[in-house]
Amino acid sequence: NNPLAQQLNRHTDPLVLPFRKLLPPSRYDFGALAVAGIIALAISLVFTAAIHAAFGVFIALFLTLIINTWLNTIFYAILITVIGSWLQTDPRQPVMQIALSCSDWLMAPLRRIIPPVGMLDFTPMAALFLIYFAQRGIATLILGGFNG
């Protein structure tokens, strides 16, 4: 019933539906994840072929691309929810619903740990810092061994 989600599904169904039929039904949409992985793999393959990298670097680039894309999605979802709260946007708006669903898994546990200070909620800032440090740490761990 979310119009934005319906449009997104309509445009991606030709790619995703065959994978949904192949993979067992689950709480998670593994068909969409498989398509995203194949696309990221293809992008990584192009970059890897261009630089004539070894197989290990190819896998590292693939993993880094997938993880960074996921973390960037959460990062921007948090920014959208913060800006939406400043503008007092209705949380039932399609963009806000998507942003909240992408970020709530990280924000909810942090809200239990970090209490609000007056009317200020520092949870989004803490979440953005965690995402930033996770991206830097992952890049260092995965790609750090290939610097020479």
C-alpha positions as CSV (number, residue, x, y, z in Angstrom):
1,N,0.0,0.0,0.0
2,N,3.0,2.3,0.0
3,P,3.1,4.0,-3.5
4,L,6.9,4.4,-3.5
5,A,7.5,0.8,-2.6
6,Q,5.0,-0.3,-5.2
7,Q,6.8,1.6,-7.9
8,L,10.1,0.2,-6.8
9,N,8.7,-3.3,-6.8
10,R,7.2,-2.8,-10.2
11,H,10.5,-1.7,-11.8
12,T,12.6,-4.4,-10.1
13,D,10.3,-7.4,-10.4
14,P,11.6,-8.5,-13.8
15,L,15.0,-9.0,-12.3
16,V,14.0,-10.2,-8.8
17,L,11.0,-12.5,-9.5
18,P,13.1,-15.4,-11.0
19,F,15.3,-15.4,-8.0
20,R,12.4,-15.3,-5.6
21,K,11.0,-18.5,-7.3
22,L,14.4,-20.2,-7.0
23,L,15.1,-19.4,-3.4
24,P,13.0,-20.7,-0.5
25,P,10.4,-18.2,0.9
26,S,11.6,-16.5,4.1
27,R,11.0,-13.5,6.3
28,Y,13.7,-11.8,4.3
29,D,13.7,-11.1,0.5
30,F,16.7,-13.2,-0.5
31,G,15.7,-12.8,-4.2
32,A,16.3,-9.1,-4.0
33,L,19.5,-9.7,-2.1
34,A,20.7,-12.1,-4.8
35,V,20.1,-9.6,-7.5
36,A,21.9,-6.9,-5.5
37,G,24.8,-9.3,-5.0
38,I,25.0,-10.1,-8.7
39,I,25.0,-6.4,-9.6
40,A,27.7,-5.7,-7.1
41,L,29.6,-8.7,-8.4
42,A,29.4,-7.4,-11.9
43,I,30.5,-4.0,-10.9
44,S,33.4,-5.4,-8.9
45,L,34.3,-7.7,-11.9
46,V,34.6,-4.6,-14.2
47,F,36.8,-2.8,-11.7
48,T,38.9,-6.0,-11.1
49,A,39.3,-6.6,-14.8
50,A,40.3,-3.0,-15.3
51,I,43.1,-3.2,-12.8
52,H,44.1,-6.9,-13.4
53,A,43.8,-7.6,-9.7
54,A,44.2,-11.0,-8.1
55,F,41.2,-13.0,-7.0
56,G,41.6,-12.0,-3.3
57,V,41.4,-8.4,-4.2
58,F,38.3,-9.1,-6.3
59,I,36.6,-10.7,-3.3
60,A,37.7,-7.9,-1.0
61,L,36.3,-5.3,-3.4
62,F,33.0,-7.2,-3.7
63,L,32.6,-7.5,0.0
64,T,33.5,-3.9,0.6
65,L,31.1,-2.7,-2.1
66,I,28.2,-4.7,-0.6
67,I,28.9,-3.7,3.0
68,N,29.5,0.0,2.2
69,T,26.3,0.2,0.1
70,W,24.3,-1.3,3.0
71,L,25.9,1.1,5.5
72,N,25.4,4.1,3.2
73,T,21.8,3.2,2.9
74,I,21.4,3.2,6.6
75,F,23.4,6.4,6.9
76,Y,21.1,8.3,4.5
77,A,18.0,6.8,6.1
78,I,19.1,8.2,9.4
79,L,19.7,11.6,7.9
80,I,16.2,11.5,6.3
81,T,14.6,10.7,9.6
82,V,16.5,13.4,11.4
83,I,15.6,16.1,8.8
84,G,12.1,14.8,8.8
85,S,11.8,15.2,12.5
86,W,13.2,18.8,12.3
87,L,10.6,19.6,9.6
88,Q,7.9,17.7,11.6
89,T,7.1,15.5,8.7
90,D,4.4,12.9,9.1
91,P,6.0,9.5,9.8
92,R,3.3,7.9,7.6
93,Q,4.8,9.6,4.5
94,P,6.2,6.9,2.2
95,V,9.8,8.3,2.3
96,M,9.7,8.5,6.0
97,Q,8.3,5.0,6.3
98,I,11.2,3.6,4.2
99,A,13.8,5.6,6.1
100,L,12.4,4.5,9.5
101,S,12.3,0.9,8.5
102,C,15.9,1.0,7.2
103,S,17.3,2.7,10.4
104,D,15.1,1.4,13.2
105,W,17.1,-1.8,13.7
106,L,20.1,0.3,14.7
107,M,18.4,3.2,16.4
108,A,16.1,1.2,18.7
109,P,18.9,-0.5,20.7
110,L,20.9,2.8,20.8
111,R,17.9,4.6,22.2
112,R,17.8,2.1,25.1
113,I,21.5,2.9,25.8
114,I,21.6,6.6,25.2
115,P,19.0,8.6,27.1
116,P,17.7,11.9,25.7
117,V,19.1,15.1,27.1
118,G,16.1,17.3,27.6
119,M,14.4,17.4,24.2
120,L,17.6,16.4,22.4
121,D,18.1,12.9,21.1
122,F,21.8,12.1,20.5
123,T,21.0,8.6,19.2
124,P,21.2,9.5,15.5
125,M,24.6,11.2,16.0
126,A,25.9,8.1,17.8
127,A,24.5,5.8,15.0
128,L,26.1,8.0,12.3
129,F,29.4,7.8,14.1
130,L,29.1,4.0,14.4
131,I,28.4,3.7,10.7
132,Y,31.4,5.9,9.9
133,F,33.7,3.9,12.1
134,A,32.4,0.6,10.8
135,Q,33.0,1.7,7.2
136,R,36.6,2.8,8.0
137,G,37.3,-0.3,10.0
138,I,35.9,-2.6,7.3
139,A,37.9,-0.9,4.6
140,T,41.0,-1.1,6.7
141,L,40.5,-4.8,7.5
142,I,39.5,-5.9,4.0
143,L,41.6,-3.7,1.8
144,G,44.5,-3.0,4.3
145,G,46.3,-6.3,3.5
146,F,46.5,-5.5,-0.2
147,N,48.4,-2.2,-0.1
148,G,51.6,-3.9,-0.9
